[in-house]
């Protein structure tokens, strides 16, 4: 058993939605004057190795699962900054894995990988860039959700681009 500290978001004092823009945003959106307005609280949580669980975790029932035999055809350690190969090989493999884990095409017609960001603290500190010129992102320092109204809108165009790349 391991104890980890996770910084968890709290409601804002003024009741407004909280937001945070990391340094990957060179310019803040119109009307935004600070990078974040959120509050957080550090919580200690117990981390267990799910591989030794006495039950088989289910994505639907437990919010996570263990997937085996995943073959991405891409070595992320060696080729993890090649944006084109990630789009062409890794994302389709992840989409297929998700569909399979959720019971196959009879349950889920497709899974879409969107909002492409490569994250590596080491590569970010070195100033490395993806092959498409984008900066490598750092890791978030607190529990959060990256799904926004804007990312949901762009997921359709991102899915179209990745689908075209596989034809």
C-alpha positions in Angstrom: 0.0 0.0 0.0 1.2 3.5 -0.9 -0.1 6.8 0.3 -0.2 9.6 -2.3 -1.1 13.2 -1.9 -3.5 14.5 -4.5 -4.5 18.1 -4.8 -8.2 18.2 -5.3 -10.2 21.1 -6.6 -12.6 23.0 -4.2 -15.4 25.3 -5.2 -14.4 28.9 -5.8 -15.4 31.4 -3.0 -17.4 33.6 -5.4 -19.4 30.6 -6.9 -17.9 31.1 -10.4 -16.6 28.2 -12.4 -12.9 27.6 -11.7 -10.4 27.6 -14.4 -6.6 27.2 -14.9 -4.5 28.0 -17.9 -1.0 26.6 -17.8 2.0 28.1 -19.4 1.3 26.3 -22.7 -1.3 29.1 -23.3 0.9 31.9 -24.6 -2.0 34.3 -24.5 -5.0 34.1 -22.1 -8.5 34.2 -23.6 -10.2 37.5 -24.0 -11.5 38.9 -20.7 -9.3 36.5 -18.6 -6.8 38.4 -16.5 -5.2 35.6 -14.4 -4.0 32.1 -15.1 -6.4 30.5 -12.6 -9.0 31.3 -10.0 -9.3 27.8 -8.4 -8.7 26.7 -4.9 -7.5 23.2 -3.9 -6.9 21.0 -1.0 -4.3 18.3 -0.5 -5.8 14.9 0.3 -3.9 11.8 1.3 -5.3 8.8 -0.6 -4.3 5.1 -0.5 -3.0 3.7 -3.8 -3.2 -0.1 -4.3 -1.8 -2.2 -7.1 -5.0 -3.2 -9.0 -3.2 -6.2 -10.6 -3.6 -8.0 -7.2 -7.3 -7.1 -6.7 -9.6 -9.9 -5.7 -12.0 -8.9 -8.5 -11.6 -8.0 -12.1 -12.1 -4.2 -12.3 -14.6 -3.0 -14.9 -14.4 0.4 -16.6 -18.2 0.7 -16.4 -18.6 -0.5 -12.7 -15.3 0.8 -11.2 -14.2 3.7 -13.5 -11.0 1.8 -14.4 -9.9 -1.5 -15.8 -6.7 -3.3 -16.6 -6.0 -3.9 -20.3 -3.6 -6.6 -21.5 -2.1 -7.4 -24.8 -2.0 -3.8 -26.0 0.1 -3.4 -29.1 0.5 0.2 -30.2 3.1 -0.5 -32.9 4.9 2.6 -31.6 7.7 2.8 -29.0 6.7 6.0 -27.1 10.1 6.0 -25.4 11.9 6.2 -28.7 9.3 7.7 -31.1 7.1 9.6 -28.6 7.6 13.0 -30.3 6.6 11.9 -33.8 3.2 13.5 -34.1 2.3 11.9 -37.4 3.1 8.4 -36.1 1.2 9.0 -32.9 -1.9 10.0 -35.0 -1.5 7.2 -37.5 -0.6 4.3 -35.1 -1.1 5.0 -31.5 -4.4 6.8 -31.4 -6.2 4.1 -33.6 -4.8 1.4 -31.3 -6.0 3.2 -28.2 -9.4 3.7 -29.8 -9.7 0.0 -30.6 -8.6 -0.9 -27.1 -11.3 1.3 -25.6 -14.0 -0.2 -27.9 -12.8 -3.7 -27.1 -12.8 -3.1 -23.3 -16.3 -1.7 -23.5 -17.7 -4.8 -25.1 -16.9 -4.3 -28.8 -18.8 -2.7 -31.6 -22.1 -4.1 -30.4 -21.8 -1.8 -27.4 -19.7 1.1 -28.6 -19.5 2.2 -32.3 -16.2 4.1 -31.9 -13.9 5.8 -29.4 -12.3 9.2 -30.3 -8.9 10.3 -29.1 -8.8 14.1 -29.1 -7.1 17.1 -27.6 -3.6 15.9 -28.6 -1.0 16.8 -26.0 2.3 15.0 -25.3 3.3 15.3 -21.7 6.7 14.5 -20.3 8.3 16.5 -17.5 11.8 15.5 -18.6 11.3 16.3 -22.3 9.6 19.6 -21.3 12.6 20.6 -19.1 14.9 19.9 -22.1 12.8 22.2 -24.3 12.0 19.3 -26.7 9.2 19.8 -29.3 7.0 17.4 -31.2 7.7 16.8 -34.8 4.7 19.2 -35.6 6.5 22.0 -33.7 4.3 21.9 -30.6 5.9 22.2 -27.2 5.8 19.1 -25.0 3.5 19.7 -22.1 4.2 19.2 -18.4 2.0 17.2 -16.0 -0.8 18.7 -14.1 -0.3 19.2 -10.4 -3.8 18.4 -9.4 -6.8 16.2 -10.2 -8.7 17.8 -13.1 -10.6 17.2 -16.2 -9.4 18.5 -19.6 -12.8 18.2 -21.3 -14.2 21.6 -22.0 -16.8 23.0 -24.4 -14.1 24.0 -26.8 -12.3 20.6 -26.7 -15.6 18.8 -27.3 -16.3 21.0 -30.4 -12.8 20.3 -31.7 -13.0 16.5 -31.1 -15.1 16.0 -34.2 -12.5 17.7 -36.5 -9.7 15.9 -34.7 -11.5 12.6 -35.2 -11.9 13.4 -38.9 -8.2 14.1 -39.3 -7.1 10.9 -37.6 -9.7 8.9 -39.6 -8.4 10.4 -42.9 -4.8 9.5 -41.8 -5.8 5.8 -41.5 -7.5 5.4 -44.9 
